[in-house]
Amino acid sequence: MTDAPIRARVQLLIDTDPGADDALAILLALRTPGVDVVALNTVAGNVDVDRATRNALIVLEAAGRAEIPVHRGAAVPLSAEPVEPATGFHGEDGLGGQGFEPRGRAHDDPALDATLALLRDRGPDLTWVVLGPLTNVAHALRADPDACRHVRRLVVMGGTGDGVGNVTPAAEFNFWADPEAARVVLHAGLPLYLVGWDVSRRDARIGPTELEQLRASGDPVAAFALAVTTRYREACAAIGGGALDDSLDLPDPVAMAAALELERATWRRIAGDVELQGELTRGALVLDHWGTTGIEPNIELCTGFDPEHFRSVLVQRLTTASA
């Protein structure tokens, strides 16, 4: 099994709305040698923000990392219209309906205050990974754009590079949940690396072989990963009557993998924007492949990630504690 240690220490700030695949992405980061997860911010998305905050605490406790602070973030998108949760894929509680409850509590500082403090203190060393809607990032940009521009890299799971959506025919969930925030971020001039749902569908699929490796490992974190993805796996199997060859795609874990190993991904510099008004296309990522808009390229778009490496590293991290 391929080992790929991070060559220099990486500091991560993670924005998240856990969510089964968020949980696996967080565990991947926590169990990668050389990675320091400095904080988790929560946001309404897959579940409401209170449930997301509880779930973030649960994931950290399952990994034995309860000392990492969790900061409660935005409860509604910029439009103030509540997000419809993705409980059909993640269960009513977001973690597969397994009855997990946290022992700890969130930090008193809200996500906005904590984020700006981190960016001012260590922005050039900080990689900000966003696994949910971009609401928290947009609030930070509006509050202190200069502090936000200190960030070393902003890696976002959002949009779809091939125009195929998973909520509407054209829109991916994270952009659809708060398209106004996505537009704020895309126009902010940040070092933005975007990993869309299309990458997950092509290059981040795991199936029976990997699931059996997790079961056979006896690792409690692997067991937790299997438990929280119970509903997610059922939902993936039901799509198209099982037409997806008994496998599931993992959008947030592949975005995290790309954040940790940029060289394992392929990237294309391109201009992009988000549709806000379209009756059929609100929340869709619109890419200017031919330069017709005159907009300067503002995205490093992920066009692929080494699929064999993804499967190998994900299983390895979930079955082996980091050093």
C-alpha positions in Angstrom: 0.0 0.0 0.0 1.4 3.4 -1.0 2.7 5.6 1.8 2.9 9.3 1.0 4.0 11.3 4.1 3.7 15.0 4.0 7.2 16.4 3.5 6.7 19.6 5.6 4.3 20.4 8.4 1.0 21.6 7.0 -1.4 23.8 9.1 -5.1 23.3 8.3 -8.1 25.3 9.1 -11.2 23.2 8.1 -14.6 24.6 7.3 -17.2 21.8 7.5 -20.8 20.8 7.7 -20.5 17.1 8.7 -21.9 15.0 6.8 -20.5 11.5 6.3 -17.9 12.4 3.7 -16.9 15.4 5.7 -16.2 13.1 8.6 -13.9 10.9 6.4 -12.1 14.0 5.1 -11.4 15.3 8.6 -10.2 11.8 9.7 -7.9 11.7 6.6 -6.3 15.0 7.7 -6.1 14.1 11.3 -4.3 10.8 10.5 -1.8 12.2 8.0 1.7 12.6 9.4 3.0 16.2 9.3 -0.5 17.8 9.3 -1.7 20.1 12.1 -5.4 20.7 12.2 -5.6 24.0 14.1 -9.4 24.4 14.2 -12.7 23.3 12.8 -15.4 25.8 11.8 -18.9 24.7 11.2 -21.6 25.9 8.8 -25.1 25.1 7.9 -25.2 22.7 4.9 -25.6 18.9 5.1 -27.2 19.6 8.5 -28.1 22.7 10.4 -25.2 24.5 12.1 -25.9 23.2 15.6 -25.9 19.6 14.4 -22.8 20.3 12.3 -21.1 21.6 15.4 -22.1 18.5 17.4 -20.9 16.3 14.6 -17.5 18.0 14.4 -17.0 17.3 18.1 -18.0 13.7 17.6 -15.5 13.2 14.7 -12.7 14.8 16.7 -13.5 12.7 19.8 -13.6 9.5 17.7 -10.1 10.3 16.4 -8.8 11.0 19.9 -8.3 14.7 19.1 -10.8 16.4 21.3 -8.3 19.2 22.1 -8.8 20.8 18.6 -11.2 23.7 18.9 -14.6 23.7 17.1 -16.1 27.1 16.3 -19.8 27.5 15.4 -20.2 29.4 12.2 -23.0 30.6 10.0 -26.5 29.3 10.5 -28.0 30.6 7.2 -26.6 31.5 3.8 -26.0 35.1 2.8 -29.5 35.2 1.3 -30.9 34.4 4.7 -32.9 31.5 3.1 -32.4 28.4 5.2 -30.5 25.5 3.6 -32.4 22.3 2.9 -30.3 19.6 4.6 -29.0 16.7 2.7 -30.4 14.1 5.2 -31.3 11.7 2.4 -27.6 11.0 1.9 -26.3 11.5 5.4 -29.2 10.6 7.7 -31.2 12.8 10.0 -28.2 13.5 12.2 -25.7 13.7 9.4 -23.6 10.8 10.6 -25.6 7.8 9.4 -28.2 7.8 12.2 -25.9 5.8 14.6 -26.8 7.7 17.7 -23.4 9.3 18.4 -23.3 12.2 20.9 -20.4 14.5 21.8 -18.9 14.6 25.2 -17.3 18.1 24.8 -18.6 21.4 23.7 -17.7 24.0 21.1 -15.3 26.9 21.8 -16.8 30.1 22.9 -15.3 32.1 20.1 -17.5 32.1 16.9 -16.0 31.0 13.7 -15.7 34.5 12.3 -13.6 35.8 15.2 -11.5 32.6 15.3 -10.8 32.6 11.6 -9.7 36.2 11.5 -7.4 35.7 14.5 -5.8 32.7 12.8 -5.4 34.5 9.5 -3.8 37.5 11.1 -1.5 35.4 13.2 -0.4 32.7 10.8 -2.1 33.3 7.4 1.0 32.6 5.2 1.4 29.2 6.9 -2.3 28.3 6.8 -4.2 26.2 4.3 -7.9 26.8 4.6 -9.9 23.7 3.4 -13.7 24.3 2.8 -15.8 21.2 2.7 -19.2 22.9 3.0 -21.0 26.0 1.7 -18.8 29.1 1.5 -20.8 31.2 3.9 -18.1 31.5 6.6 -15.5 32.4 4.1 -17.7 35.2 2.6 -18.3 36.6 6.1 -14.6 36.7 6.8 -13.9 38.4 3.4 -16.5 41.1 4.2 -15.2 41.6 7.7 -11.5 41.8 6.9 -10.5 41.1 3.2 -6.8 42.0 3.9 -6.5 39.3 6.6 -8.1 36.7 4.3 -5.6 37.5 1.5 -2.8 36.4 3.9 -3.9 32.8 3.6 -1.4 30.5 1.9 -4.1 28.6 0.0 -7.8 28.2 -0.1 -8.9 24.7 -1.2 -12.7 24.4 -1.8 -14.8 21.4 -2.5 -17.5 23.0 -4.6 -19.0 23.3 -8.0 -18.6 20.9 -10.8 -16.1 21.2 -13.6 -18.2 19.3 -16.2 -21.6 21.1 -15.6 -23.3 18.1 -14.1 -24.9 18.9 -10.7 -26.0 16.7 -7.8 -28.8 18.9 -6.5 -30.1 20.4 -9.7 -29.0 19.4 -13.2 -26.4 22.1 -13.2 -25.5 22.8 -9.5 -23.4 21.0 -6.9 -24.7 21.1 -3.3 -22.1 23.4 -1.7 -22.5 26.1 -4.3 -26.2 25.6 -4.6 -26.6 26.0 -0.8 -25.1 29.5 -0.8 -24.3 30.8 -4.4 -23.9 34.4 -3.2 -21.1 33.3 -0.9 -19.5 31.3 -3.6 -19.5 34.4 -5.9 -18.0 36.5 -3.1 -15.2 34.0 -2.8 -14.5 33.5 -6.5 -14.1 37.3 -6.9 -11.9 37.9 -3.9 -8.5 37.3 -5.5 -7.6 34.5 -3.1 -5.2 31.7 -4.0 -8.2 29.5 -4.8 -8.0 25.8 -5.6 -11.3 24.3 -6.6 -12.1 20.6 -6.5 -15.5 19.9 -8.1 -17.9 17.0 -7.8 -16.8 15.7 -11.2 -13.4 14.8 -9.7 -15.1 12.8 -7.0 -17.3 10.9 -9.5 -14.3 10.0 -11.7 -11.4 9.6 -9.3 -12.6 9.2 -5.7 -14.6 6.0 -5.8 -14.2 3.2 -3.3 -16.0 -0.1 -3.4 -16.2 -3.5 -1.7 -12.5 -4.1 -1.6 -11.7 -0.9 0.3 -14.7 -1.3 2.6 -13.6 -4.8 3.5 -10.1 -3.5 4.2 -11.6 -1.0 6.6 -13.7 -3.8 8.3 -10.8 -6.2 8.6 -8.4 -3.7 10.1 -9.9 -3.7 13.5 -9.1 0.0 13.8 -11.7 1.9 15.8 -11.4 4.9 13.5 -12.1 2.7 10.5 -15.1 1.2 12.4 -16.3 4.8 13.0 -15.9 5.7 9.4 -18.0 2.7 8.3 -20.7 3.5 10.8 -21.1 7.1 9.9 -21.3 6.3 6.2 -24.1 3.7 6.6 -26.8 5.9 5.2 -24.4 7.4 2.6 -23.6 4.0 1.3 -27.2 3.0 1.1 -28.1 6.2 -0.8 -25.2 5.7 -3.3 -26.3 2.0 -3.9 -29.8 3.2 -4.6 -28.8 5.6 -7.3 -29.8 4.2 -10.7 -30.8 0.9 -9.1 -27.2 0.2 -8.2 -25.8 1.2 -11.6 -22.7 2.7 -9.9 -21.1 -0.7 -9.6 -21.4 -1.0 -5.9 -19.1 1.9 -5.2 -19.5 5.3 -3.6 -17.8 8.6 -4.5 -16.3 10.8 -1.8 -16.2 14.5 -2.7 -14.8 15.9 0.6 -12.1 13.3 1.1 -10.7 13.9 -2.5 -10.7 17.7 -1.9 -8.8 17.0 1.3 -6.4 14.7 -0.5 -5.8 17.4 -3.1 -5.1 20.0 -0.4 -2.5 17.7 1.2 -0.9 16.5 -2.0 -1.3 19.1 -4.8 1.1 17.2 -6.9 -1.2 14.2 -7.1 -3.8 16.3 -8.8 -3.9 18.0 -12.2 -4.9 21.7 -12.3 -6.0 24.2 -14.9 -5.9 27.9 -14.4 -9.3 29.3 -15.6 -11.9 32.0 -15.1 -15.1 31.1 -13.4 -18.2 32.5 -11.8 -21.4 31.4 -10.2 -24.9 31.8 -11.6 -27.3 33.5 -9.2 -30.5 34.1 -11.2 -31.1 31.2 -13.5 -34.3 29.4 -13.0 -32.6 26.1 -13.9 -29.0 27.0 -13.1 -28.9 29.0 -9.8 -25.7 27.9 -8.0 -24.0 26.5 -11.1 -20.3 27.0 -11.6 -19.8 28.6 -15.0 -16.3 28.2 -16.5 -15.0 30.5 -19.2 -13.1 27.8 -21.3 -12.6 30.1 -24.3 -12.0 33.5 -22.6 -15.2 35.0 -24.0 -16.0 37.0 -20.8 -12.7 38.8 -20.6 -12.5 37.9 -16.9 -9.0 37.1 -15.6 -8.5 33.5 -14.5 -9.4 33.3 -10.9 -9.4 29.5 -10.1 -6.9 26.7 -10.1 -9.5 24.0 -11.2 -8.8 20.4 -10.3 -9.3 18.3 -13.4 -8.2 15.0 -11.9 -6.7 13.2 -9.0 -4.7 9.9 -9.0 -7.5 7.4 -8.3 -5.3 4.5 -7.2 -3.4 6.7 -4.9 -6.6 8.1 -3.4 -8.0 4.7 -2.6 -4.7 3.5 -1.2 -4.0 6.5 1.0 -7.6 6.8 2.3 -7.6 3.2 3.5 -4.1 3.5 4.9 -5.0 6.7 6.9 -8.2 5.3 8.3 -6.6 2.1 9.5 -3.3 3.6 10.8 -2.8 6.3 13.4 -0.5 9.1 12.3 3.0 9.5 13.8 
